[in-house]
Amino acid sequence: MNLKQSQQTDSLHGELETSLQESKKPSRRFGWKVLAICLTLAIVIGSTAFAIANELNRSDVKAVYRDITKKKFSNDKTAEVLQ
């Protein structure tokens, strides 16, 4: 290869490298990761708020269920649930 061909090759490589750098798009993986993190955070916060607002524990739920299925309606929590 002579000097002129070498310079042309270097010039073409430089142009190709520049055009490749300009055509690169930002990765969408970053956007999906941010979306996944935000969605997970929203679910955790929402479920925590629901758990705090929920005043019935497991034994209360069982008692209300028994009260309704046996049609006694003697439990105070049953009236709260039905309202």
C-alpha positions as semicolon CSV with decimal commas, in nm:
position;residue;x (nm);y (nm);z (nm)
1;M;0,000;0,000;0,000
2;N;0,135;0,340;-0,083
3;L;0,105;0,656;0,125
4;K;-0,197;0,790;-0,066
5;Q;-0,396;0,469;-0,021
6;S;-0,302;0,458;0,346
7;Q;-0,426;0,814;0,397
8;Q;-0,752;0,736;0,216
9;T;-0,802;0,426;0,430
10;D;-0,736;0,623;0,748
11;S;-0,979;0,890;0,630
12;L;-1,249;0,631;0,561
13;H;-1,197;0,469;0,900
14;G;-1,225;0,806;1,069
15;E;-1,547;0,890;0,884
16;L;-1,692;0,549;0,961
17;E;-1,606;0,581;1,329
18;T;-1,761;0,928;1,346
19;S;-2,081;0,816;1,176
20;L;-2,109;0,513;1,407
21;Q;-2,071;0,732;1,714
22;E;-2,336;0,973;1,588
23;S;-2,582;0,695;1,501
24;K;-2,569;0,525;1,840
25;K;-2,897;0,564;2,023
26;P;-2,919;0,567;2,401
27;S;-2,996;0,226;2,541
28;R;-3,359;0,162;2,628
29;R;-3,255;-0,082;2,896
30;F;-3,194;0,208;3,131
31;G;-3,550;0,331;3,077
32;W;-3,695;-0,014;3,141
33;K;-3,491;-0,051;3,459
34;V;-3,614;0,283;3,588
35;L;-3,972;0,188;3,502
36;A;-3,937;-0,148;3,678
37;I;-3,791;0,013;3,990
38;C;-4,066;0,277;4,003
39;L;-4,337;0,015;3,954
40;T;-4,192;-0,206;4,227
41;L;-4,166;0,089;4,463
42;A;-4,527;0,188;4,395
43;I;-4,646;-0,167;4,464
44;V;-4,452;-0,189;4,789
45;I;-4,574;0,149;4,911
46;G;-4,933;0,072;4,810
47;S;-4,937;-0,265;4,981
48;T;-4,780;-0,119;5,294
49;A;-5,042;0,155;5,308
50;F;-5,316;-0,104;5,257
51;A;-5,174;-0,323;5,535
52;I;-5,160;-0,029;5,775
53;A;-5,513;0,084;5,688
54;N;-5,647;-0,267;5,723
55;E;-5,768;-0,302;6,081
56;L;-5,879;-0,665;6,064
57;N;-5,621;-0,924;6,152
58;R;-5,648;-1,289;6,057
59;S;-5,843;-1,394;6,366
60;D;-6,094;-1,110;6,312
61;V;-6,145;-1,217;5,952
62;K;-6,210;-1,575;6,062
63;A;-6,454;-1,460;6,330
64;V;-6,644;-1,239;6,084
65;Y;-6,655;-1,521;5,829
66;R;-6,793;-1,764;6,086
67;D;-7,041;-1,503;6,204
68;I;-7,170;-1,446;5,850
69;T;-7,180;-1,813;5,749
70;K;-7,364;-1,911;6,069
71;K;-7,592;-1,608;6,032
72;K;-7,544;-1,503;6,395
73;F;-7,425;-1,147;6,329
74;S;-7,319;-1,112;6,691
75;N;-6,963;-0,993;6,626
76;D;-6,907;-0,614;6,629
77;K;-6,656;-0,638;6,345
78;T;-6,920;-0,803;6,124
79;A;-7,129;-0,486;6,129
80;E;-6,822;-0,279;6,039
81;V;-6,739;-0,508;5,748
82;L;-7,093;-0,509;5,613
83;Q;-7,114;-0,130;5,618
